Amino acid sequence: MPPENTLFVPGSTPALLLGGAPVHADLPALDAPDGAVPACEGWSVVPRLTLCVVDGPGEAGCVVPALMAPVFGGAGSPDDMVGWCEDVERAGGAIVLSLPELPQELDWAHLLTGGVSRGGFMPALG
């Protein structure tokens, strides 16, 4: 995936947004009106400073050149990605959302219930 089509969001429940991902149709539709994002069965995320892998069943998956990707609220330094990876490790995984294109702003209510997102919580693999 081109890094400009991704957004890493740090926090206690970190997220990775993918715009126009090749795995979009492979991921389950997401509807979490109460904010409780369901597990994305059969999928995992491998967070690393230089590459982030979203791995699914069979041949489904994608690779993001993480070091070059934007981190929400970050200054554009490698420390931003280190922080995101640490957040994923602490949380045991990340919410991975695939969208037709990245949103201009983060409206979580729309992203979790608007019918455009696919994905869910993916456990981190070491």
Phi and psi in radians as a Rosetta constraint file:
Dihedral C 1 N 2 CA 2 C 2 CIRCULARHARMONIC -1.150 0.35
Dihedral N 2 CA 2 C 2 N 3 CIRCULARHARMONIC 2.355 0.35
Dihedral C 2 N 3 CA 3 C 3 CIRCULARHARMONIC -1.038 0.35
Dihedral N 3 CA 3 C 3 N 4 CIRCULARHARMONIC -0.482 0.35
Dihedral C 3 N 4 CA 4 C 4 CIRCULARHARMONIC -1.258 0.35
Dihedral N 4 CA 4 C 4 N 5 CIRCULARHARMONIC -0.167 0.35
Dihedral C 4 N 5 CA 5 C 5 CIRCULARHARMONIC -1.747 0.35
Dihedral N 5 CA 5 C 5 N 6 CIRCULARHARMONIC 0.333 0.35
Dihedral C 5 N 6 CA 6 C 6 CIRCULARHARMONIC -2.303 0.35
Dihedral N 6 CA 6 C 6 N 7 CIRCULARHARMONIC 2.763 0.35
Dihedral C 6 N 7 CA 7 C 7 CIRCULARHARMONIC -2.553 0.35
Dihedral N 7 CA 7 C 7 N 8 CIRCULARHARMONIC 2.084 0.35
Dihedral C 7 N 8 CA 8 C 8 CIRCULARHARMONIC -1.602 0.35
Dihedral N 8 CA 8 C 8 N 9 CIRCULARHARMONIC 2.226 0.35
Dihedral C 8 N 9 CA 9 C 9 CIRCULARHARMONIC -2.042 0.35
Dihedral N 9 CA 9 C 9 N 10 CIRCULARHARMONIC 1.929 0.35
Dihedral C 9 N 10 CA 10 C 10 CIRCULARHARMONIC -1.333 0.35
Dihedral N 10 CA 10 C 10 N 11 CIRCULARHARMONIC 2.941 0.35
Dihedral C 10 N 11 CA 11 C 11 CIRCULARHARMONIC 2.518 0.35
Dihedral N 11 CA 11 C 11 N 12 CIRCULARHARMONIC -3.064 0.35
Dihedral C 11 N 12 CA 12 C 12 CIRCULARHARMONIC -1.141 0.35
Dihedral N 12 CA 12 C 12 N 13 CIRCULARHARMONIC -0.527 0.35
Dihedral C 12 N 13 CA 13 C 13 CIRCULARHARMONIC -2.142 0.35
Dihedral N 13 CA 13 C 13 N 14 CIRCULARHARMONIC 1.554 0.35
Dihedral C 13 N 14 CA 14 C 14 CIRCULARHARMONIC -1.151 0.35
Dihedral N 14 CA 14 C 14 N 15 CIRCULARHARMONIC 2.732 0.35
Dihedral C 14 N 15 CA 15 C 15 CIRCULARHARMONIC -2.364 0.35
Dihedral N 15 CA 15 C 15 N 16 CIRCULARHARMONIC 2.735 0.35
Dihedral C 15 N 16 CA 16 C 16 CIRCULARHARMONIC -2.296 0.35
Dihedral N 16 CA 16 C 16 N 17 CIRCULARHARMONIC 2.084 0.35
Dihedral C 16 N 17 CA 17 C 17 CIRCULARHARMONIC -1.765 0.35
Dihedral N 17 CA 17 C 17 N 18 CIRCULARHARMONIC 2.318 0.35
Dihedral C 17 N 18 CA 18 C 18 CIRCULARHARMONIC -2.079 0.35
Dihedral N 18 CA 18 C 18 N 19 CIRCULARHARMONIC 2.178 0.35
Dihedral C 18 N 19 CA 19 C 19 CIRCULARHARMONIC -1.813 0.35
Dihedral N 19 CA 19 C 19 N 20 CIRCULARHARMONIC 2.114 0.35
Dihedral C 19 N 20 CA 20 C 20 CIRCULARHARMONIC 1.188 0.35
Dihedral N 20 CA 20 C 20 N 21 CIRCULARHARMONIC 0.620 0.35
Dihedral C 20 N 21 CA 21 C 21 CIRCULARHARMONIC -1.230 0.35
Dihedral N 21 CA 21 C 21 N 22 CIRCULARHARMONIC 2.521 0.35
Dihedral C 21 N 22 CA 22 C 22 CIRCULARHARMONIC -1.171 0.35
Dihedral N 22 CA 22 C 22 N 23 CIRCULARHARMONIC -0.244 0.35
Dihedral C 22 N 23 CA 23 C 23 CIRCULARHARMONIC -1.705 0.35
Dihedral N 23 CA 23 C 23 N 24 CIRCULARHARMONIC 0.080 0.35
Dihedral C 23 N 24 CA 24 C 24 CIRCULARHARMONIC -0.893 0.35
Dihedral N 24 CA 24 C 24 N 25 CIRCULARHARMONIC -0.877 0.35
Dihedral C 24 N 25 CA 25 C 25 CIRCULARHARMONIC -1.229 0.35
Dihedral N 25 CA 25 C 25 N 26 CIRCULARHARMONIC -0.356 0.35
Dihedral C 25 N 26 CA 26 C 26 CIRCULARHARMONIC -1.402 0.35
Dihedral N 26 CA 26 C 26 N 27 CIRCULARHARMONIC -0.389 0.35
Dihedral C 26 N 27 CA 27 C 27 CIRCULARHARMONIC -1.457 0.35
Dihedral N 27 CA 27 C 27 N 28 CIRCULARHARMONIC 2.640 0.35
Dihedral C 27 N 28 CA 28 C 28 CIRCULARHARMONIC -1.257 0.35
Dihedral N 28 CA 28 C 28 N 29 CIRCULARHARMONIC 2.586 0.35
Dihedral C 28 N 29 CA 29 C 29 CIRCULARHARMONIC -1.077 0.35
Dihedral N 29 CA 29 C 29 N 30 CIRCULARHARMONIC 2.535 0.35
Dihedral C 29 N 30 CA 30 C 30 CIRCULARHARMONIC -1.982 0.35
Dihedral N 30 CA 30 C 30 N 31 CIRCULARHARMONIC 2.253 0.35
Dihedral C 30 N 31 CA 31 C 31 CIRCULARHARMONIC -2.501 0.35
Dihedral N 31 CA 31 C 31 N 32 CIRCULARHARMONIC 1.821 0.35
Dihedral C 31 N 32 CA 32 C 32 CIRCULARHARMONIC -2.280 0.35
Dihedral N 32 CA 32 C 32 N 33 CIRCULARHARMONIC 1.222 0.35
Dihedral C 32 N 33 CA 33 C 33 CIRCULARHARMONIC -1.070 0.35
Dihedral N 33 CA 33 C 33 N 34 CIRCULARHARMONIC -0.478 0.35
Dihedral C 33 N 34 CA 34 C 34 CIRCULARHARMONIC -1.586 0.35
Dihedral N 34 CA 34 C 34 N 35 CIRCULARHARMONIC 0.051 0.35
Dihedral C 34 N 35 CA 35 C 35 CIRCULARHARMONIC 1.506 0.35
Dihedral N 35 CA 35 C 35 N 36 CIRCULARHARMONIC -0.106 0.35
Dihedral C 35 N 36 CA 36 C 36 CIRCULARHARMONIC -1.459 0.35
Dihedral N 36 CA 36 C 36 N 37 CIRCULARHARMONIC 1.696 0.35
Dihedral C 36 N 37 CA 37 C 37 CIRCULARHARMONIC -1.336 0.35
Dihedral N 37 CA 37 C 37 N 38 CIRCULARHARMONIC 2.185 0.35
Dihedral C 37 N 38 CA 38 C 38 CIRCULARHARMONIC -1.267 0.35
Dihedral N 38 CA 38 C 38 N 39 CIRCULARHARMONIC 2.768 0.35
Dihedral C 38 N 39 CA 39 C 39 CIRCULARHARMONIC -1.152 0.35
Dihedral N 39 CA 39 C 39 N 40 CIRCULARHARMONIC 2.560 0.35
Dihedral C 39 N 40 CA 40 C 40 CIRCULARHARMONIC -1.743 0.35
Dihedral N 40 CA 40 C 40 N 41 CIRCULARHARMONIC 1.579 0.35
Dihedral C 40 N 41 CA 41 C 41 CIRCULARHARMONIC -1.004 0.35
Dihedral N 41 CA 41 C 41 N 42 CIRCULARHARMONIC 2.327 0.35
Dihedral C 41 N 42 CA 42 C 42 CIRCULARHARMONIC 1.461 0.35
Dihedral N 42 CA 42 C 42 N 43 CIRCULARHARMONIC 0.025 0.35
Dihedral C 42 N 43 CA 43 C 43 CIRCULARHARMONIC -2.039 0.35
Dihedral N 43 CA 43 C 43 N 44 CIRCULARHARMONIC 2.698 0.35
Dihedral C 43 N 44 CA 44 C 44 CIRCULARHARMONIC -2.599 0.35
Dihedral N 44 CA 44 C 44 N 45 CIRCULARHARMONIC 2.891 0.35
Dihedral C 44 N 45 CA 45 C 45 CIRCULARHARMONIC -2.210 0.35
Dihedral N 45 CA 45 C 45 N 46 CIRCULARHARMONIC 2.429 0.35
Dihedral C 45 N 46 CA 46 C 46 CIRCULARHARMONIC -2.067 0.35
Dihedral N 46 CA 46 C 46 N 47 CIRCULARHARMONIC 1.733 0.35
Dihedral C 46 N 47 CA 47 C 47 CIRCULARHARMONIC -1.494 0.35
Dihedral N 47 CA 47 C 47 N 48 CIRCULARHARMONIC 2.212 0.35
Dihedral C 47 N 48 CA 48 C 48 CIRCULARHARMONIC -2.444 0.35
Dihedral N 48 CA 48 C 48 N 49 CIRCULARHARMONIC 2.745 0.35
Dihedral C 48 N 49 CA 49 C 49 CIRCULARHARMONIC -1.022 0.35
Dihedral N 49 CA 49 C 49 N 50 CIRCULARHARMONIC -0.728 0.35
Dihedral C 49 N 50 CA 50 C 50 CIRCULARHARMONIC -1.667 0.35
Dihedral N 50 CA 50 C 50 N 51 CIRCULARHARMONIC -0.544 0.35
Dihedral C 50 N 51 CA 51 C 51 CIRCULARHARMONIC -2.431 0.35
Dihedral N 51 CA 51 C 51 N 52 CIRCULARHARMONIC 2.511 0.35
Dihedral C 51 N 52 CA 52 C 52 CIRCULARHARMONIC -2.123 0.35
Dihedral N 52 CA 52 C 52 N 53 CIRCULARHARMONIC 2.228 0.35
Dihedral C 52 N 53 CA 53 C 53 CIRCULARHARMONIC -1.914 0.35
Dihedral N 53 CA 53 C 53 N 54 CIRCULARHARMONIC 2.259 0.35
Dihedral C 53 N 54 CA 54 C 54 CIRCULARHARMONIC -1.854 0.35
Dihedral N 54 CA 54 C 54 N 55 CIRCULARHARMONIC 1.978 0.35
Dihedral C 54 N 55 CA 55 C 55 CIRCULARHARMONIC -2.022 0.35
Dihedral N 55 CA 55 C 55 N 56 CIRCULARHARMONIC 2.259 0.35
Dihedral C 55 N 56 CA 56 C 56 CIRCULARHARMONIC -2.093 0.35
Dihedral N 56 CA 56 C 56 N 57 CIRCULARHARMONIC -3.014 0.35
Dihedral C 56 N 57 CA 57 C 57 CIRCULARHARMONIC -1.163 0.35
Dihedral N 57 CA 57 C 57 N 58 CIRCULARHARMONIC 2.570 0.35
Dihedral C 57 N 58 CA 58 C 58 CIRCULARHARMONIC 1.079 0.35
Dihedral N 58 CA 58 C 58 N 59 CIRCULARHARMONIC -2.284 0.35
Dihedral C 58 N 59 CA 59 C 59 CIRCULARHARMONIC -1.602 0.35
Dihedral N 59 CA 59 C 59 N 60 CIRCULARHARMONIC 0.018 0.35
Dihedral C 59 N 60 CA 60 C 60 CIRCULARHARMONIC -1.229 0.35
Dihedral N 60 CA 60 C 60 N 61 CIRCULARHARMONIC 2.401 0.35
Dihedral C 60 N 61 CA 61 C 61 CIRCULARHARMONIC 2.761 0.35
Dihedral N 61 CA 61 C 61 N 62 CIRCULARHARMONIC 2.985 0.35
Dihedral C 61 N 62 CA 62 C 62 CIRCULARHARMONIC -2.706 0.35
Dihedral N 62 CA 62 C 62 N 63 CIRCULARHARMONIC 2.789 0.35
Dihedral C 62 N 63 CA 63 C 63 CIRCULARHARMONIC -2.085 0.35
Dihedral N 63 CA 63 C 63 N 64 CIRCULARHARMONIC 2.346 0.35
Dihedral C 63 N 64 CA 64 C 64 CIRCULARHARMONIC -2.026 0.35
Dihedral N 64 CA 64 C 64 N 65 CIRCULARHARMONIC 2.190 0.35
Dihedral C 64 N 65 CA 65 C 65 CIRCULARHARMONIC -1.225 0.35
Dihedral N 65 CA 65 C 65 N 66 CIRCULARHARMONIC 1.561 0.35
Dihedral C 65 N 66 CA 66 C 66 CIRCULARHARMONIC -1.110 0.35
Dihedral N 66 CA 66 C 66 N 67 CIRCULARHARMONIC -0.695 0.35
Dihedral C 66 N 67 CA 67 C 67 CIRCULARHARMONIC -1.044 0.35
Dihedral N 67 CA 67 C 67 N 68 CIRCULARHARMONIC -0.483 0.35
Dihedral C 67 N 68 CA 68 C 68 CIRCULARHARMONIC -1.697 0.35
Dihedral N 68 CA 68 C 68 N 69 CIRCULARHARMONIC -0.066 0.35
Dihedral C 68 N 69 CA 69 C 69 CIRCULARHARMONIC -1.502 0.35
Dihedral N 69 CA 69 C 69 N 70 CIRCULARHARMONIC 2.668 0.35
Dihedral C 69 N 70 CA 70 C 70 CIRCULARHARMONIC -1.284 0.35
Dihedral N 70 CA 70 C 70 N 71 CIRCULARHARMONIC 2.490 0.35
Dihedral C 70 N 71 CA 71 C 71 CIRCULARHARMONIC -1.999 0.35
Dihedral N 71 CA 71 C 71 N 72 CIRCULARHARMONIC 2.167 0.35
Dihedral C 71 N 72 CA 72 C 72 CIRCULARHARMONIC -0.990 0.35
Dihedral N 72 CA 72 C 72 N 73 CIRCULARHARMONIC 2.222 0.35
Dihedral C 72 N 73 CA 73 C 73 CIRCULARHARMONIC 1.341 0.35
Dihedral N 73 CA 73 C 73 N 74 CIRCULARHARMONIC 0.041 0.35
Dihedral C 73 N 74 CA 74 C 74 CIRCULARHARMONIC -1.549 0.35
Dihedral N 74 CA 74 C 74 N 75 CIRCULARHARMONIC 2.929 0.35
Dihedral C 74 N 75 CA 75 C 75 CIRCULARHARMONIC -1.664 0.35
Dihedral N 75 CA 75 C 75 N 76 CIRCULARHARMONIC 0.024 0.35
Dihedral C 75 N 76 CA 76 C 76 CIRCULARHARMONIC 1.519 0.35
Dihedral N 76 CA 76 C 76 N 77 CIRCULARHARMONIC 0.362 0.35
Dihedral C 76 N 77 CA 77 C 77 CIRCULARHARMONIC -1.825 0.35
Dihedral N 77 CA 77 C 77 N 78 CIRCULARHARMONIC 2.798 0.35
Dihedral C 77 N 78 CA 78 C 78 CIRCULARHARMONIC -1.017 0.35
Dihedral N 78 CA 78 C 78 N 79 CIRCULARHARMONIC -0.485 0.35
Dihedral C 78 N 79 CA 79 C 79 CIRCULARHARMONIC -1.047 0.35
Dihedral N 79 CA 79 C 79 N 80 CIRCULARHARMONIC -0.541 0.35
Dihedral C 79 N 80 CA 80 C 80 CIRCULARHARMONIC -1.070 0.35
Dihedral N 80 CA 80 C 80 N 81 CIRCULARHARMONIC -0.780 0.35
Dihedral C 80 N 81 CA 81 C 81 CIRCULARHARMONIC -1.251 0.35
Dihedral N 81 CA 81 C 81 N 82 CIRCULARHARMONIC -0.630 0.35
Dihedral C 81 N 82 CA 82 C 82 CIRCULARHARMONIC -1.023 0.35
Dihedral N 82 CA 82 C 82 N 83 CIRCULARHARMONIC -0.781 0.35
Dihedral C 82 N 83 CA 83 C 83 CIRCULARHARMONIC -1.078 0.35
Dihedral N 83 CA 83 C 83 N 84 CIRCULARHARMONIC -0.738 0.35
Dihedral C 83 N 84 CA 84 C 84 CIRCULARHARMONIC -1.097 0.35
Dihedral N 84 CA 84 C 84 N 85 CIRCULARHARMONIC -0.787 0.35
Dihedral C 84 N 85 CA 85 C 85 CIRCULARHARMONIC -1.062 0.35
Dihedral N 85 CA 85 C 85 N 86 CIRCULARHARMONIC -0.695 0.35
Dihedral C 85 N 86 CA 86 C 86 CIRCULARHARMONIC -1.143 0.35
Dihedral N 86 CA 86 C 86 N 87 CIRCULARHARMONIC -0.689 0.35
Dihedral C 86 N 87 CA 87 C 87 CIRCULARHARMONIC -1.068 0.35
Dihedral N 87 CA 87 C 87 N 88 CIRCULARHARMONIC -0.745 0.35
Dihedral C 87 N 88 CA 88 C 88 CIRCULARHARMONIC -1.104 0.35
Dihedral N 88 CA 88 C 88 N 89 CIRCULARHARMONIC -0.732 0.35
Dihedral C 88 N 89 CA 89 C 89 CIRCULARHARMONIC -1.086 0.35
Dihedral N 89 CA 89 C 89 N 90 CIRCULARHARMONIC -0.805 0.35
Dihedral C 89 N 90 CA 90 C 90 CIRCULARHARMONIC -1.095 0.35
Dihedral N 90 CA 90 C 90 N 91 CIRCULARHARMONIC -0.699 0.35
Dihedral C 90 N 91 CA 91 C 91 CIRCULARHARMONIC -1.414 0.35
Dihedral N 91 CA 91 C 91 N 92 CIRCULARHARMONIC -0.234 0.35
Dihedral C 91 N 92 CA 92 C 92 CIRCULARHARMONIC 1.394 0.35
Dihedral N 92 CA 92 C 92 N 93 CIRCULARHARMONIC 0.157 0.35
Dihedral C 92 N 93 CA 93 C 93 CIRCULARHARMONIC 2.788 0.35
Dihedral N 93 CA 93 C 93 N 94 CIRCULARHARMONIC -2.923 0.35
Dihedral C 93 N 94 CA 94 C 94 CIRCULARHARMONIC -2.574 0.35
Dihedral N 94 CA 94 C 94 N 95 CIRCULARHARMONIC 2.701 0.35
Dihedral C 94 N 95 CA 95 C 95 CIRCULARHARMONIC -1.399 0.35
Dihedral N 95 CA 95 C 95 N 96 CIRCULARHARMONIC 2.168 0.35
Dihedral C 95 N 96 CA 96 C 96 CIRCULARHARMONIC -2.002 0.35
Dihedral N 96 CA 96 C 96 N 97 CIRCULARHARMONIC 2.079 0.35
Dihedral C 96 N 97 CA 97 C 97 CIRCULARHARMONIC -2.041 0.35
Dihedral N 97 CA 97 C 97 N 98 CIRCULARHARMONIC 2.226 0.35
Dihedral C 97 N 98 CA 98 C 98 CIRCULARHARMONIC -1.824 0.35
Dihedral N 98 CA 98 C 98 N 99 CIRCULARHARMONIC 2.320 0.35
Dihedral C 98 N 99 CA 99 C 99 CIRCULARHARMONIC -2.292 0.35
Dihedral N 99 CA 99 C 99 N 100 CIRCULARHARMONIC 2.730 0.35
Dihedral C 99 N 100 CA 100 C 100 CIRCULARHARMONIC -0.983 0.35
Dihedral N 100 CA 100 C 100 N 101 CIRCULARHARMONIC -0.653 0.35
Dihedral C 100 N 101 CA 101 C 101 CIRCULARHARMONIC -2.663 0.35
Dihedral N 101 CA 101 C 101 N 102 CIRCULARHARMONIC 2.760 0.35
Dihedral C 101 N 102 CA 102 C 102 CIRCULARHARMONIC -1.151 0.35
Dihedral N 102 CA 102 C 102 N 103 CIRCULARHARMONIC 2.481 0.35
Dihedral C 102 N 103 CA 103 C 103 CIRCULARHARMONIC -1.306 0.35
Dihedral N 103 CA 103 C 103 N 104 CIRCULARHARMONIC 2.729 0.35
Dihedral C 103 N 104 CA 104 C 104 CIRCULARHARMONIC -1.269 0.35
Dihedral N 104 CA 104 C 104 N 105 CIRCULARHARMONIC -0.536 0.35
Dihedral C 104 N 105 CA 105 C 105 CIRCULARHARMONIC -2.462 0.35
Dihedral N 105 CA 105 C 105 N 106 CIRCULARHARMONIC 2.760 0.35
Dihedral C 105 N 106 CA 106 C 106 CIRCULARHARMONIC -1.536 0.35
Dihedral N 106 CA 106 C 106 N 107 CIRCULARHARMONIC 1.702 0.35
Dihedral C 106 N 107 CA 107 C 107 CIRCULARHARMONIC -1.857 0.35
Dihedral N 107 CA 107 C 107 N 108 CIRCULARHARMONIC 1.592 0.35
Dihedral C 107 N 108 CA 108 C 108 CIRCULARHARMONIC -1.059 0.35
Dihedral N 108 CA 108 C 108 N 109 CIRCULARHARMONIC -0.648 0.35
Dihedral C 108 N 109 CA 109 C 109 CIRCULARHARMONIC -1.032 0.35
Dihedral N 109 CA 109 C 109 N 110 CIRCULARHARMONIC -0.746 0.35
Dihedral C 109 N 110 CA 110 C 110 CIRCULARHARMONIC -1.239 0.35
Dihedral N 110 CA 110 C 110 N 111 CIRCULARHARMONIC -0.730 0.35
Dihedral C 110 N 111 CA 111 C 111 CIRCULARHARMONIC -1.116 0.35
Dihedral N 111 CA 111 C 111 N 112 CIRCULARHARMONIC -0.597 0.35
Dihedral C 111 N 112 CA 112 C 112 CIRCULARHARMONIC -1.565 0.35
Dihedral N 112 CA 112 C 112 N 113 CIRCULARHARMONIC -0.253 0.35
Dihedral C 112 N 113 CA 113 C 113 CIRCULARHARMONIC -2.370 0.35
Dihedral N 113 CA 113 C 113 N 114 CIRCULARHARMONIC -0.027 0.35
Dihedral C 113 N 114 CA 114 C 114 CIRCULARHARMONIC -1.358 0.35
Dihedral N 114 CA 114 C 114 N 115 CIRCULARHARMONIC -0.035 0.35
Dihedral C 114 N 115 CA 115 C 115 CIRCULARHARMONIC 1.381 0.35
Dihedral N 115 CA 115 C 115 N 116 CIRCULARHARMONIC 0.105 0.35
Dihedral C 115 N 116 CA 116 C 116 CIRCULARHARMONIC -1.814 0.35
Dihedral N 116 CA 116 C 116 N 117 CIRCULARHARMONIC -0.376 0.35
Dihedral C 116 N 117 CA 117 C 117 CIRCULARHARMONIC -1.531 0.35
Dihedral N 117 CA 117 C 117 N 118 CIRCULARHARMONIC 2.568 0.35
Dihedral C 117 N 118 CA 118 C 118 CIRCULARHARMONIC -2.280 0.35
Dihedral N 118 CA 118 C 118 N 119 CIRCULARHARMONIC 2.602 0.35
Dihedral C 118 N 119 CA 119 C 119 CIRCULARHARMONIC 2.245 0.35
Dihedral N 119 CA 119 C 119 N 120 CIRCULARHARMONIC -2.600 0.35
Dihedral C 119 N 120 CA 120 C 120 CIRCULARHARMONIC 2.793 0.35
Dihedral N 120 CA 120 C 120 N 121 CIRCULARHARMONIC -2.866 0.35
Dihedral C 120 N 121 CA 121 C 121 CIRCULARHARMONIC -1.406 0.35
Dihedral N 121 CA 121 C 121 N 122 CIRCULARHARMONIC 2.243 0.35
Dihedral C 121 N 122 CA 122 C 122 CIRCULARHARMONIC -2.059 0.35
Dihedral N 122 CA 122 C 122 N 123 CIRCULARHARMONIC 2.249 0.35
Dihedral C 122 N 123 CA 123 C 123 CIRCULARHARMONIC -1.181 0.35
Dihedral N 123 CA 123 C 123 N 124 CIRCULARHARMONIC 2.631 0.35
Dihedral C 123 N 124 CA 124 C 124 CIRCULARHARMONIC -1.492 0.35
Dihedral N 124 CA 124 C 124 N 125 CIRCULARHARMONIC 2.423 0.35
Dihedral C 124 N 125 CA 125 C 125 CIRCULARHARMONIC -1.874 0.35
Dihedral N 125 CA 125 C 125 N 126 CIRCULARHARMONIC 2.434 0.35
